[in-house]
């Protein structure tokens, strides 16, 4: 895996979803919902059941900035 790709878990951590008392499972489901809805574009969904999503780090950074801007 390259440094420019983030897993679902890494994306949840990057967005701070694991820092606010939310369970890891709930944070991962949130990221999966954002990916499925198209709100957080992903590069690839890995095969297997509930396969892992891979996200471009730059897209996640931009998404984080948009969330911060909306919150202010």
N, C-alpha and C positions, 0 to 999 in steps of 0.2 A: 504494500500500500504506500502510496506517495504521501508526502507531507501536505499536498494540496487537497487531499480528500479526507473527509471526516466521517466516521461511522455515526449511527444514530445516537449511541451513547456519548460519543465525543461532542456531537452537536448539542445534545441536551446540557452537557456540562458547560460548553462554551456560552450558551445562552443563559446560564445561571439557574436552570430549572432544577438542579440538584441541590442548590444552596438555600432554598426557601422552605425546607421541611417537607417538600413533596417526595413521595417514595420514588425510587428508581423506576419501578414499573410504570407509575403514573407519568413520569417525565418522558419515558420512551414512547408511551402511547400518545402523548401530546405531540411529539415530533413526528410520529407516524401519521397522525391525523393531519398535521400541517402539510406533510409531503403528499398524502393522498388527495387533499383538497387543492393542491397546487399553490398554496400560500407560501410554501418553502420549497422551491424547485430542487429536485435531486438529480444526480448524475446517473445513478443506476440503482436498481433494486436487485439484490442478490437472490438467486433461486433458493428454494426450500421454504415450505410453509409460510411463516411470517418473516421471510428473508429480510436481512439487514438492508437499510438504505444507505447509500453513499452520497455525501454532499460536497460540493466544491467549497473550500474554505472561504474564498472571496465572497461567494453568495451568502454564506452564513454570516460573515462579518457585515455585509450590507444589510441583511435582515436584522441583525442585532442593532445596527445604527437606526434603522427605521422604527424598531420597537422603542428604543430610547427616546427618539424624537417624539413619538406619539405619546409617551408617558410624561413628557415635560410640558 
